[in-house]
Amino acid sequence: MKKGIQDNFLADGFDKNVIETYLEECESVEYAPISDRRVISQINEMIRVTKHVVEYEGLSGIEEHISKLNRFNNDFVMLSLPDTYPIKAMRIALK
């Protein structure tokens, strides 16, 4: 999982030192249920749009195109975020 996060950050142009610091502090992953309907709706919309992109662009074999899809999703508008775009919110959080 950490390798995937690292690859994703590198593809988004994050500084290697920032990535290393972030990953050093990631000792475990916890999942929690969410009941915020706005967030659930936005996640569902992102899933629908991503499926459309996969079908429209003929991206068979998602693993081959995961980086491209991650870049697309990181620029997807999420109104529940303070900075609207996931990539922008992550850049601010890692400063």
Buried (B, 14 or more C-beta within 10 A) or exposed (E): EEEEBBBBBEBBEBEEEEBEEBBEEEEEEEEEEEEEEEBEEBEEEBEEEBEEBBEEEEBEEEEEBBBBBBEBBBEBEBEEBEEEBBBBBBBEEEE
